[in-house]
Structures are given as C-alpha cells and as structure tokens.
Amino acid sequence: MSVPSGAGAAEFGEGGRSRREIVRGEGGALFDASGRRFVDLGATHGVNNLGHCHPEVVRAIRTQAAELIHLGSGYANPVRSAFVEKLLGLLPPSFGRVFLSNSGTEAVEAAIKIARSATGRPKVVAARRGFHGRTLGALSATWRRELREPFEPLVPEFVHVPFNDPSALEAAVDERTALVLLEPVQGEGGVHVARPEYLRAARAACSRAGALLGFDEVQCGLGRTGRRFAFEHAGVVPDVLALAKSLAGGVPIGATVTTPEIEQRFRGSHRSTFGGNPLSCAAGLAALEVLERDRLTERAARLGEVARPRLAELPPEKVREVRGLGLIWGVELRENAAPVLAGLERRGFLAISAGATVVRLLPALVIEEGDWADGLTALAEAVGDG
Ligand SMILES: Cc1ncc(COP(=O)(O)O)c(C=O)c1O
C-alpha cells in the first residue's frame, strides 16, 4: 500500500509502484514477456514451495476444474475429505480437526476466534516483530506500527512481548489469556528463529494458565525450515496451527488445525463460503503428495546447509547478521536492502525484503542446485556493489 495513483485504472494502493511484468513461471523460475528468466529467490512470498506450475498440481487443477470447482461446506466431497485426511496424517496425532479457508490471515483469524471461544477468555499474547496478516484480528496480533496505526482502534486485549524472551512471555500469560500466538520462525519481521527453549517455555506457560498455544506456520511450515513443521525443531506441539501459502501449490488456501477437545469447547459458528472448495483441495492434495514423495523437506534442510557457510562469508562491514535455516534466510544489512535487491534483479535473481534492511531468501524447495549456488554468488556480488 502506498500513495493513491490518481486518475486511470489501477489496483487499489499500488499507485506509483513500478513492477516488473511477469508472465510465466516454471519450477524455481519466473519469466518476463521478453522471455528473460529470473530465479525466484522469494518463491513469491513463500507460496511456491513446489515451484511455479508444478505439473502434478496443474494436472490436479485441470482434472478437478472439469469435475467440480466449488461446493458449499454443507456437502461432503471426496476430494476435500482426502485432502483433510492427508493433511492431518502429516501432523502429530493430537490434531484431528481442520478448518479450511482461503488465506493466511483467515487461518490466523480462525485461530483467534477458536481460542477466544473455546477458552471464554479475551487476551491474546503475540510477539514483537511478528506478522500474522492484515484483517483486523490478525492485524491486531501483527507488530509493525505502520501496518496497524491507520486502522486503529484494533481489536482489544492483544499484547506484544519481546520475541525469544521466555520470562517476558511467562509474565504476560495469565488466567485471562486465550491464546499465545507465535511464528516459530518470524518471516516478515526479518527472519528470526525461535530458540527451542523459548517455544518450550511458551508451551509450559500456556498449559499452566489454561491458554491455547498457537503457532503461525503460514510462511515457515510445510518443509521450508528443513522439518515438515517448524515446531518439530523444538519438539513442541501447539494447540492450534495456522497454515496457508504453499499448502495448495499456489492456489489460495488457508487451514487452521486444532484438536477435537478444543472443537468440543468451541461455541458459536465460524464459516467461509469458499473455504475447502474442491479445486483448492485437489491442488492441496497434489501439493502434499509431491512434498512427501519428492522428500522436499529433506532437500530444504540440505540446501540450507549449502547456504550457511556461503552466507557466513558475506562481509561484516556490509552485513550485520545472517539468520535462518533450511530455505528461509534473512541477511540483515547495515544499509537499506533496496540496492542489493536491485543488484540481484540485474543479475537475474528476484529476492524480497523483510523490513527495510533485510534481504530475505525464500526460494522454492525445488530450486535447481545450480540456481541456488549462483543465487548465493549473485547475492555476494550485489552486497559488494557500491
Ligand atoms: C506468518 C504469516 N502469517 C500470516 C500471513 C498472512 O497471509 P496472507 O497474506 O495469505 O493473508 C503471512 C503472510 O505473509 C505470514 O507470513
């Protein structure tokens, strides 16, 4: 969102922003109208973990589109059932319920509503630098002031505590707390990895206070960190889990996963017209099958270890810190990230930022090994420019 564009046809909030036109995607790469190839080091904000237009996802969409695109949640559908079963089969056995929606912010919104309703409590504890989406509930859990301020007053009873500080978290969780909502790896906030003991302390504080522990793995889940779910690194199982982005191989989807016990305590109703539509479920089923069959989680872990020493070599006079694991990395610069992103783009690599000074690397888990190595070289060159 920026300055309005004034006259002429334009998308809301995109005025004045010049964007490269992209017309095609294949695997880990995007192509402009002239046919120039760019390696997508941002996986279009973490959506295209399987790369662009994965043939099996495309096939599933085509087949399903000819069969049944939309069906209200009042009817059963075998594709939706198969997808739900597949997703729950990847999760720890405590999870047995999933609410399907269309985006990350909706997945978080549902987590907040489930927690407030099931506990009968109002308070949500989130972390500084956290990002959870832009609808009013999810935005209330989001930290960045400039995203929040124009829309205030936001939803009451949301508090933010410093990330990776167990004592501050423990002090904030009390008998009025419905939900502690954390990203095991903060993405938009600059790629900050939760320490395992922090997540364990969050688990203990929630269990002690009768609050629900919610993890937002919209960006870091589904293989990206080198484990199927990022919470596996800490061995901590949440009560509610939000997923989206890559879950349906590029088709809009959101999923909020929880337990049957929590469902039993839920009062009221929460629904979505398009949530769980057969088209996104068919794409999701194909995407999860590819993720598992092609062992993309293990691949992310391996390519992350290729990156680690290369990123550690970046010059400290230009780079303040490098953080990450698997295929989610943040390179925090001493200056603005924009010139480095431009330098990468000139070299044929599209990366994204996370805040003003962090270059974020979030490539497809299927990125070709040569492209990944070349991308790391291009990054070193772009950091060295100027
Ligand atoms: C951790 C996290 N949660 C929620 C969201 C919101 O997802 P969406 O843009 O699909 O609403 C994002 C988006 O970047 C995210 O990274």
The ligand as an SDF file (V2000), in Angstrom:
LIG
                    3D

 16 16  0  0  0  0  0  0  0  0999 V2000
    3.4560  -15.7770    9.1970 C   0  0  0  0  0  0  0  0  0  0  0  0
    2.3580  -15.2000    8.3650 C   0  0  0  0  0  0  0  0  0  0  0  0
    1.1120  -15.2270    8.8140 N   0  0  0  0  0  0  0  0  0  0  0  0
    0.0810  -14.7430    8.0830 C   0  0  0  0  0  0  0  0  0  0  0  0
    0.2860  -14.1780    6.8500 C   0  0  0  0  0  0  0  0  0  0  0  0
   -0.8640  -13.6500    6.0590 C   0  0  0  0  0  0  0  0  0  0  0  0
   -1.0910  -14.4570    4.9650 O   0  0  0  0  0  0  0  0  0  0  0  0
   -1.9820  -13.9420    3.7270 P   0  0  0  0  0  0  0  0  0  0  0  0
   -1.2110  -12.8670    3.0490 O   0  0  0  0  0  0  0  0  0  0  0  0
   -2.1920  -15.1750    2.8960 O   0  0  0  0  0  0  0  0  0  0  0  0
   -3.2530  -13.4420    4.3020 O   0  0  0  0  0  0  0  0  0  0  0  0
    1.5930  -14.1220    6.3320 C   0  0  0  0  0  0  0  0  0  0  0  0
    1.8540  -13.5040    5.0280 C   0  0  0  0  0  0  0  0  0  0  0  0
    2.9420  -13.1530    4.6750 O   0  0  0  0  0  0  0  0  0  0  0  0
    2.6490  -14.6430    7.1040 C   0  0  0  0  0  0  0  0  0  0  0  0
    3.9120  -14.6180    6.6680 O   0  0  0  0  0  0  0  0  0  0  0  0
  1  2  1  0
  2  3  1  0
  2 15  2  0
  3  4  2  0
  4  5  1  0
  5  6  1  0
  5 12  2  0
  6  7  1  0
  7  8  1  0
  8  9  2  0
  8 10  1  0
  8 11  1  0
 12 13  1  0
 12 15  1  0
 13 14  2  0
 15 16  1  0
M  END
$$$$
